[in-house]
């Protein structure tokens, strides 16, 4: 049994490990990138979806008025009013949820948004980026009486954009109970559950799948929260919940598929009392001929479980009145400062969030052309802000952001720490395109980009302070930063980007001494296309 620190250490990339690795992909046994239930009824909703016209750059940063609700449990008093989701805010009822809302949210979170012909084959691409296009994250909806849909527990099928019926009845009270009666869940007409079906990613990435579960659910959640905001709904990311009842509710085996996060959307529809969860074991078609087990993945997940409401309450209470740097993050030092000047909302790109999601790609070749310092500043400003969660008014102090700048107007090439609250870069030292490519698993294309953004965390401090589940949250923040960076980048007509992996310890060394205690969670490279 491993804790998060040991798991992270065992799954680091290094040049030596990569060179010694003889693993090869078994394409004959490649798993299907979506699940197929046998014998379950399926509901196809109207194809019509809402159009969210709010610009992507505001949707990823600004909660709607309805989001100013109490997400803290009355039992622990978590939260404040400073970011619009704390316990002293006014609870305002959000718009009613109907089938078009569900269809819109699911489609732009994890649905198929484009089909392209690649090497003679039609390839379907989802709304959110996923490691290796293996799409191992599933989305479930636990609903009350939604206009046009009976209360139930549903699985969203991205291939048909239909809903598999797992259970009939209103089970929202079960979710409220397993989150210690968190108001954001107890009053939501629908709560989504994100899971990872491990094998769909482990086929290629093996033990690193546990990391990827939070990277890839993070990009999906970034889309989901942005579209919910654009449609006028409040939503938060709930990381604290009793895991076993969720697996029972969905009829899944955590050795194969496990819950990662809950995302309540909307408010003003109180859940009924919790009802008994009868056992279900829905049949699924096999994903591939045979499954190769990677027990380190499910073991790491089990070590982060919460067992009951008392543990859920204790999990949240750990974030109350925590100092800014108790998790090993760094305040501004004595390095040279570059003040960033993002554009204001009136002059920022007005590309709608849904259009941006449809446009989003994964840029494969970058030019060496410089990008505007205003666009660079705007991408960082909008993408790397606070994430509303159940833990605290602001959990961003779990991670720091670092930039390797190669081609940005008026900003000298170099390594920097980005301080979001001050909107400044602090220079740490030199870098080069060659170095940047080497750090990123010797992928030279990363050095071709105008800038690289690393999310970094002190895993030891986080696990010491808030346990193994804190590691999940740190990786999730990295994943959500990826998702928001995608949206903020592709909101601009001339920019593109992509997430990459890296040699963990070499990144730390390059950003030391400032980041000597930290290790990378995620990496995003953006700039102009070479085409």
VMD Tcl script that draws the C-alpha trace (Angstrom):
set ca {
  {0.00 0.00 0.00}
  {1.56 3.32 -1.09}
  {0.83 6.84 -0.02}
  {0.77 9.68 -2.52}
  {4.39 10.64 -1.95}
  {5.61 7.15 -2.74}
  {3.26 6.85 -5.71}
  {4.50 10.13 -7.15}
  {8.13 9.13 -6.69}
  {7.58 5.74 -8.35}
  {5.92 7.29 -11.39}
  {8.43 10.02 -12.15}
  {9.97 10.19 -15.59}
  {13.74 10.51 -15.92}
  {15.99 10.16 -18.97}
  {17.43 6.96 -17.47}
  {14.02 5.39 -16.84}
  {12.73 6.31 -20.28}
  {15.80 4.91 -22.02}
  {15.60 1.66 -20.04}
  {11.86 1.19 -20.69}
  {11.19 -1.62 -23.19}
  {7.38 -1.35 -23.07}
  {5.55 -1.33 -26.39}
  {1.89 -0.72 -27.17}
  {-0.33 -3.69 -28.02}
  {-2.60 -2.14 -30.62}
  {-4.53 -5.40 -31.02}
  {-5.63 -5.02 -27.40}
  {-6.31 -1.27 -27.41}
  {-9.40 -0.56 -25.28}
  {-12.47 1.15 -26.65}
  {-12.49 4.82 -25.50}
  {-16.04 4.63 -24.11}
  {-18.14 2.15 -22.20}
  {-21.08 0.19 -23.61}
  {-23.71 -1.16 -21.24}
  {-25.60 -4.31 -22.06}
  {-29.29 -4.45 -21.23}
  {-29.73 -0.91 -19.88}
  {-32.38 1.37 -21.32}
  {-31.06 4.51 -22.97}
  {-32.72 7.89 -23.28}
  {-31.97 10.11 -26.26}
  {-32.75 13.74 -25.54}
  {-33.42 16.43 -28.09}
  {-30.35 17.27 -30.14}
  {-31.02 20.97 -29.60}
  {-28.45 22.52 -27.25}
  {-28.27 25.95 -25.73}
  {-25.81 28.42 -27.24}
  {-23.66 30.01 -24.56}
  {-22.69 33.40 -25.93}
  {-20.61 34.55 -22.98}
  {-16.96 35.00 -24.01}
  {-14.67 32.17 -22.96}
  {-12.32 34.61 -21.23}
  {-15.02 35.67 -18.79}
  {-16.76 32.28 -18.47}
  {-13.61 30.65 -17.05}
  {-13.10 33.35 -14.44}
  {-16.36 34.99 -13.44}
  {-19.02 33.10 -11.47}
  {-22.59 34.11 -12.34}
  {-24.67 35.86 -9.65}
  {-26.34 32.53 -8.88}
  {-23.00 31.04 -7.87}
  {-22.84 33.19 -4.76}
  {-24.13 30.48 -2.51}
  {-23.08 28.68 0.63}
  {-20.84 25.74 -0.30}
  {-19.66 25.19 3.27}
  {-21.33 22.66 5.52}
  {-23.24 24.18 8.44}
  {-21.34 21.76 10.64}
  {-17.94 23.27 9.91}
  {-18.55 26.82 8.72}
  {-16.06 26.56 5.86}
  {-15.74 29.48 3.50}
  {-16.19 33.24 3.33}
  {-17.81 35.69 0.97}
  {-14.61 36.90 -0.67}
  {-14.85 34.83 -3.83}
  {-18.60 34.57 -4.11}
  {-18.92 30.97 -2.96}
  {-18.45 31.25 0.80}
  {-20.73 30.61 3.73}
  {-21.74 34.22 4.31}
  {-22.97 34.76 0.75}
  {-26.59 35.06 -0.20}
  {-28.23 31.91 -1.57}
  {-29.91 32.82 -4.81}
  {-31.92 30.36 -6.86}
  {-30.39 29.65 -10.26}
  {-32.33 29.07 -13.48}
  {-34.26 25.81 -13.67}
  {-32.47 22.85 -15.23}
  {-34.05 21.13 -18.19}
  {-32.98 18.47 -20.67}
  {-31.35 21.06 -22.93}
  {-29.22 22.17 -19.99}
  {-28.09 18.60 -19.37}
  {-27.38 18.02 -23.04}
  {-25.45 21.27 -23.34}
  {-23.32 20.70 -20.26}
  {-22.49 17.09 -21.12}
  {-21.78 17.82 -24.78}
  {-19.36 20.66 -24.08}
  {-17.71 18.80 -21.21}
  {-17.06 15.41 -22.79}
  {-19.10 15.04 -25.98}
  {-17.78 14.67 -29.54}
  {-17.27 18.13 -31.01}
  {-15.50 17.32 -34.28}
  {-14.63 14.46 -36.61}
  {-11.47 14.76 -38.68}
  {-9.90 12.51 -41.27}
  {-6.43 11.54 -40.06}
  {-4.23 9.15 -42.04}
  {-7.27 8.03 -44.00}
  {-9.42 7.30 -40.95}
  {-12.26 9.27 -39.41}
  {-11.23 10.28 -35.89}
  {-13.68 11.65 -33.34}
  {-12.44 14.33 -30.96}
  {-14.03 15.19 -27.64}
  {-14.74 18.61 -26.17}
  {-11.88 18.42 -23.66}
  {-8.31 17.33 -24.14}
  {-7.30 13.90 -22.80}
  {-3.91 12.20 -22.54}
  {-3.37 10.10 -25.63}
  {-6.97 10.68 -26.82}
  {-7.88 7.63 -24.73}
  {-10.89 9.32 -23.08}
  {-10.99 7.36 -19.84}
  {-13.12 9.88 -17.92}
  {-16.85 9.18 -17.66}
  {-19.56 11.59 -16.59}
  {-22.65 10.58 -14.62}
  {-25.63 12.76 -13.69}
  {-27.70 12.34 -10.52}
  {-30.85 14.38 -11.11}
  {-34.04 15.42 -9.44}
  {-37.16 16.24 -11.40}
  {-35.60 17.86 -14.46}
  {-38.02 19.29 -17.01}
  {-38.33 16.55 -19.62}
  {-36.46 13.84 -17.67}
  {-37.49 11.74 -14.68}
  {-35.31 11.74 -11.55}
  {-32.57 9.17 -11.79}
  {-28.91 8.22 -12.01}
  {-27.67 8.44 -15.59}
  {-24.46 7.74 -17.46}
  {-23.67 10.06 -20.36}
  {-22.69 8.18 -23.51}
  {-20.49 10.54 -25.56}
  {-20.72 8.40 -28.70}
  {-24.50 8.69 -29.05}
  {-24.94 11.70 -26.73}
  {-27.61 9.66 -24.94}
  {-28.11 8.81 -21.28}
  {-27.91 5.25 -19.94}
  {-30.41 4.73 -17.12}
  {-28.62 3.21 -14.12}
  {-31.31 3.94 -11.53}
  {-34.78 5.44 -11.50}
  {-35.64 7.72 -8.59}
  {-34.25 10.76 -6.83}
  {-30.92 9.85 -5.23}
  {-29.70 13.38 -4.65}
  {-30.22 12.90 -0.92}
  {-27.62 10.13 -1.02}
  {-25.06 12.57 -2.45}
  {-25.99 15.17 0.15}
  {-25.53 12.60 2.89}
  {-22.14 11.43 1.61}
  {-20.87 15.05 1.43}
  {-21.86 15.82 5.04}
  {-24.93 17.74 3.84}
  {-22.91 20.20 1.81}
  {-25.46 22.87 0.76}
  {-24.05 23.14 -2.77}
  {-24.93 19.46 -3.26}
  {-28.07 19.32 -1.13}
  {-29.71 22.15 -3.12}
  {-28.53 21.26 -6.64}
  {-31.06 19.92 -9.17}
  {-28.25 17.90 -10.76}
  {-24.86 16.75 -9.55}
  {-22.34 15.29 -11.97}
  {-19.86 12.60 -10.96}
  {-16.57 12.25 -12.83}
  {-14.90 8.83 -12.80}
  {-11.87 7.20 -14.42}
  {-12.06 3.75 -15.98}
  {-8.39 2.97 -15.38}
  {-7.65 0.51 -18.19}
  {-8.68 2.89 -20.95}
  {-5.66 5.05 -20.01}
  {-3.36 2.44 -18.46}
  {-3.17 0.60 -21.79}
  {-0.62 3.25 -22.80}
  {0.40 5.12 -19.67}
  {0.40 2.28 -17.12}
  {1.05 3.46 -13.55}
  {0.89 7.16 -14.44}
  {-2.85 6.75 -15.09}
  {-3.64 7.91 -11.55}
  {-2.00 11.25 -12.35}
  {-3.81 11.41 -15.67}
  {-7.16 10.78 -14.01}
  {-6.97 14.22 -12.43}
  {-5.34 15.92 -15.40}
  {-8.06 14.67 -17.71}
  {-11.00 15.14 -15.37}
  {-9.59 18.63 -14.77}
  {-9.85 19.63 -18.44}
  {-13.43 18.30 -18.51}
  {-14.34 20.17 -15.32}
  {-12.83 23.39 -16.68}
  {-15.23 23.13 -19.62}
  {-18.17 22.12 -17.44}
  {-17.77 24.98 -14.98}
  {-17.23 27.51 -17.77}
  {-20.36 26.49 -19.70}
  {-22.40 26.32 -16.51}
  {-21.26 29.86 -15.67}
  {-22.10 31.05 -19.17}
  {-25.61 29.61 -18.83}
  {-26.13 31.31 -15.48}
  {-25.68 28.36 -13.11}
  {-23.58 28.15 -9.98}
  {-21.22 25.18 -9.81}
  {-18.33 24.04 -7.65}
  {-15.88 21.15 -7.54}
  {-16.51 18.88 -4.58}
  {-13.46 16.86 -3.61}
  {-14.68 15.79 -0.18}
  {-17.17 12.91 -0.21}
  {-17.48 9.37 1.10}
  {-16.22 7.24 -1.76}
  {-17.78 3.85 -1.13}
  {-21.43 5.01 -1.36}
  {-20.63 6.71 -4.69}
  {-19.19 3.50 -6.15}
  {-22.27 1.63 -4.89}
  {-24.61 4.23 -6.37}
  {-22.97 3.91 -9.79}
  {-22.51 0.15 -9.64}
  {-18.77 0.33 -10.29}
  {-15.77 -1.55 -8.92}
  {-13.01 0.91 -7.89}
  {-10.37 -1.62 -8.89}
  {-11.57 -0.91 -12.45}
  {-13.32 2.48 -12.29}
  {-13.39 4.97 -9.44}
  {-15.05 8.31 -8.62}
  {-12.87 11.40 -8.70}
  {-15.02 14.50 -8.15}
  {-18.61 15.66 -7.72}
  {-19.85 18.77 -9.52}
  {-23.22 20.14 -8.36}
  {-24.83 22.52 -10.85}
  {-27.64 24.92 -10.03}
  {-29.42 25.62 -6.77}
  {-32.84 26.12 -5.24}
  {-34.08 22.50 -5.48}
  {-33.57 20.78 -2.11}
  {-32.80 17.08 -2.25}
  {-35.13 14.61 -0.51}
  {-33.99 12.41 2.35}
  {-31.46 9.76 1.37}
  {-32.92 6.45 0.30}
  {-31.36 3.02 0.48}
  {-28.89 2.16 -2.28}
  {-29.84 -1.21 -3.65}
  {-27.01 -3.19 -5.20}
  {-26.69 -3.04 -8.99}
  {-24.11 -4.66 -11.23}
  {-24.74 -3.43 -14.76}
  {-23.18 -5.52 -17.50}
  {-20.66 -3.86 -19.79}
  {-19.18 -5.01 -23.05}
  {-15.44 -5.76 -22.60}
  {-13.20 -2.82 -23.44}
  {-10.64 -5.09 -25.13}
  {-9.64 -8.74 -25.32}
  {-7.95 -8.65 -21.94}
  {-7.15 -6.13 -19.23}
  {-3.61 -5.72 -17.92}
  {-3.64 -4.86 -14.25}
  {-1.70 -1.94 -12.78}
  {-2.48 -2.28 -9.08}
  {-0.40 0.76 -8.14}
  {-3.13 2.93 -9.69}
  {-6.12 1.59 -7.77}
  {-3.94 1.27 -4.65}
  {-3.07 4.99 -4.79}
  {-6.77 5.79 -5.15}
  {-7.72 3.59 -2.18}
  {-5.16 5.34 0.01}
  {-6.97 8.63 -0.64}
  {-10.49 7.43 0.22}
  {-12.80 9.09 2.74}
  {-14.93 6.61 4.65}
  {-17.81 8.56 6.19}
  {-19.18 12.00 6.99}
  {-16.86 12.44 9.95}
  {-13.85 11.97 7.67}
  {-15.41 14.27 5.05}
  {-15.92 16.98 7.67}
  {-12.37 16.55 8.97}
  {-11.04 16.76 5.40}
  {-12.61 20.18 4.85}
  {-11.73 21.49 8.28}
  {-8.05 21.02 7.49}
  {-8.31 23.92 5.02}
  {-9.84 26.39 7.47}
  {-7.50 29.22 8.54}
  {-4.53 27.64 6.77}
  {-1.60 29.97 6.18}
  {-0.76 31.01 2.64}
  {2.44 28.98 2.37}
  {1.82 26.00 4.63}
  {1.61 23.84 1.49}
  {5.09 24.80 0.36}
  {4.20 27.53 -2.13}
  {6.34 30.63 -2.54}
  {5.60 34.31 -2.25}
  {7.37 36.97 -4.25}
  {11.13 37.04 -3.72}
  {13.84 39.46 -4.75}
  {13.92 38.59 -8.45}
  {13.41 41.19 -11.15}
  {9.69 41.82 -11.73}
  {7.82 42.14 -14.99}
  {4.38 43.68 -14.53}
  {1.80 42.11 -16.85}
  {-0.99 44.10 -18.45}
  {-3.90 41.86 -19.49}
  {-6.66 43.40 -21.55}
  {-9.86 44.40 -19.79}
  {-13.22 42.74 -20.34}
  {-14.35 45.43 -22.79}
  {-11.49 44.87 -25.22}
  {-10.79 41.16 -24.64}
  {-11.60 38.51 -27.22}
  {-15.36 37.99 -27.41}
  {-15.23 34.45 -28.81}
  {-18.06 32.56 -27.05}
  {-17.11 29.74 -24.71}
  {-18.99 27.09 -26.69}
  {-17.40 28.25 -29.95}
  {-14.00 28.17 -28.25}
  {-14.55 24.60 -27.09}
  {-15.52 23.58 -30.62}
  {-12.43 25.34 -32.00}
  {-10.02 23.91 -29.43}
  {-7.29 21.70 -30.80}
  {-3.88 20.38 -29.77}
  {-1.22 22.37 -31.58}
  {1.46 20.08 -32.98}
  {3.89 22.53 -34.59}
  {4.76 26.00 -33.32}
  {6.40 28.87 -35.13}
  {9.11 30.88 -33.44}
  {7.10 34.07 -33.92}
  {6.63 36.23 -30.87}
  {3.20 36.61 -29.35}
  {1.73 39.78 -27.93}
  {2.62 40.49 -24.31}
  {-1.01 41.60 -23.80}
  {-2.36 38.27 -25.07}
  {0.21 36.38 -23.00}
  {-0.81 38.32 -19.90}
  {-4.50 37.79 -20.64}
  {-4.12 34.03 -21.01}
  {-2.35 33.75 -17.64}
  {-4.69 36.19 -15.90}
  {-7.89 34.42 -16.97}
  {-6.68 30.82 -16.77}
  {-4.75 30.74 -13.49}
  {-7.25 32.24 -11.08}
  {-9.22 30.69 -8.25}
  {-11.12 27.41 -8.57}
  {-14.35 27.14 -6.55}
  {-14.23 24.02 -4.38}
  {-15.78 22.69 -1.20}
  {-12.50 22.94 0.71}
  {-11.81 26.61 1.16}
  {-12.49 29.99 -0.34}
  {-9.30 29.58 -2.39}
  {-7.30 26.37 -2.79}
  {-4.95 27.91 -5.34}
  {-2.34 28.18 -2.58}
  {-1.67 24.45 -3.04}
  {0.24 25.15 -6.25}
  {2.58 27.67 -7.86}
  {2.91 28.58 -11.53}
  {6.17 28.93 -13.42}
  {6.76 30.13 -16.98}
  {9.54 29.51 -19.44}
  {9.32 32.46 -21.81}
  {10.84 32.12 -25.28}
  {9.06 34.58 -27.57}
  {6.80 37.16 -25.91}
  {6.93 40.83 -26.89}
  {8.74 43.01 -24.33}
  {9.51 40.09 -21.98}
  {13.08 38.79 -22.07}
  {13.57 35.07 -22.51}
  {13.95 33.34 -19.18}
  {12.47 31.30 -16.37}
  {9.89 33.07 -14.20}
  {7.46 32.48 -11.38}
  {4.01 33.88 -12.10}
  {2.23 35.50 -9.15}
  {-1.47 35.52 -10.10}
  {-2.76 37.87 -7.40}
  {-0.21 40.54 -8.32}
  {-0.19 39.76 -12.05}
  {3.58 39.87 -12.21}
  {6.35 37.62 -13.44}
  {9.38 37.26 -11.20}
  {12.56 36.37 -13.03}
  {14.37 33.32 -11.67}
  {17.05 32.77 -14.29}
  {17.93 31.87 -17.84}
  {16.37 29.24 -20.07}
  {16.50 28.24 -23.73}
  {14.33 26.55 -26.29}
  {16.67 23.55 -26.26}
  {16.42 23.24 -22.49}
  {12.63 23.55 -22.58}
  {12.37 20.71 -25.09}
  {14.69 18.52 -23.05}
  {12.68 19.06 -19.84}
  {9.51 18.03 -21.68}
  {10.58 14.43 -22.28}
  {12.90 15.58 -25.09}
  {9.95 16.85 -27.12}
  {11.63 19.66 -29.01}
  {8.28 21.09 -30.08}
  {7.80 22.42 -26.53}
  {10.84 24.64 -26.98}
  {9.36 25.93 -30.23}
  {6.38 27.39 -28.38}
  {6.33 31.00 -27.27}
  {5.86 30.05 -23.61}
  {5.59 27.02 -21.33}
  {3.52 27.04 -18.13}
  {4.26 24.58 -15.32}
  {1.97 23.96 -12.36}
  {4.17 22.93 -9.41}
  {3.38 21.56 -5.95}
  {5.19 20.50 -2.79}
  {3.80 16.96 -2.52}
  {5.47 16.28 0.84}
  {3.95 19.38 2.46}
  {0.52 18.73 0.99}
  {0.37 15.12 2.14}
  {1.71 16.07 5.55}
  {-0.97 18.74 5.96}
  {-4.07 17.22 4.34}
  {-3.20 13.62 3.53}
  {-3.30 11.61 0.33}
  {-6.50 13.24 -0.85}
  {-4.61 16.53 -0.97}
  {-2.45 15.02 -3.72}
  {-5.59 14.36 -5.73}
  {-6.56 18.02 -5.33}
  {-3.11 19.29 -6.34}
  {-3.14 17.16 -9.49}
  {-6.70 18.29 -10.20}
  {-5.71 21.95 -9.94}
  {-3.01 21.18 -12.48}
  {-5.58 19.55 -14.74}
  {-8.00 22.45 -14.40}
  {-5.21 24.89 -15.20}
  {-4.63 22.88 -18.39}
  {-8.31 23.08 -19.28}
  {-8.51 26.80 -18.63}
  {-5.25 27.45 -20.48}
  {-6.70 25.63 -23.48}
  {-9.80 27.81 -23.38}
  {-7.94 31.08 -22.77}
  {-5.49 30.26 -25.58}
  {-8.03 29.15 -28.19}
  {-10.23 32.15 -27.40}
  {-7.58 34.06 -29.39}
  {-7.63 33.59 -33.16}
  {-3.86 33.36 -33.65}
  {-2.94 31.20 -30.65}
  {-2.89 27.48 -29.98}
  {-1.42 25.13 -27.42}
  {-1.20 21.67 -25.91}
  {-0.42 19.82 -22.70}
  {2.78 17.79 -22.42}
  {4.60 15.55 -19.97}
  {8.09 16.01 -18.56}
  {11.13 14.76 -16.69}
  {9.94 15.56 -13.17}
  {13.19 16.14 -11.31}
  {14.88 17.97 -14.18}
  {12.06 20.53 -14.14}
  {12.58 21.01 -10.41}
  {16.30 21.45 -10.90}
  {15.83 23.99 -13.67}
  {13.51 26.10 -11.54}
  {15.63 25.83 -8.39}
  {16.44 27.18 -5.92}
  {12.94 28.72 -5.87}
  {11.15 25.46 -6.69}
  {13.60 23.10 -4.97}
  {10.82 21.69 -2.76}
  {8.29 21.34 -5.59}
  {7.56 18.90 -8.37}
  {5.60 19.50 -11.59}
  {1.92 18.59 -11.81}
  {1.24 19.68 -15.40}
  {2.78 21.49 -18.38}
  {1.09 23.56 -21.10}
  {2.89 25.10 -24.09}
  {1.27 27.79 -26.23}
  {2.11 30.13 -29.05}
  {1.48 30.57 -32.78}
  {1.10 27.77 -35.26}
  {3.84 27.19 -37.81}
  {1.20 26.74 -40.52}
}
mol new
graphics top color blue
foreach p $ca { graphics top sphere $p radius 0.5 }
foreach p [lrange $ca 0 end-1] q [lrange $ca 1 end] { graphics top cylinder $p $q radius 0.2 }
display resetview
